[in-house]
């Protein structure tokens, strides 16, 4: 909703629907350096991605495995 985006934007990074639906690109067989999408994840988070195989950025942000 545009009004909420405007209010929260000074404090948070607001991702658009297209960004949340971006497909996750994993390099198979690797934990370190496995994620091909631009990211700032730590090693433990990357290991979770390899294990859980999320399909989109939204699945990573709003995951059920934590």
CORRA-V522876 format. One record per helix or strand of 2 or more residues. SS is the DSSP state (H for helix, E for strand). FROM is the first residue (numbers start at 1). TO is the last residue. If there is no record, write none. Layout:
# CORRA-V522876
ss: <SS:SS>
from: <FROM:FROM>
to: <TO:TO>
This chain:
# CORRA-V522876
ss: <H:H:H:H>
from: <2:17:43:57>
to: <8:20:52:61>
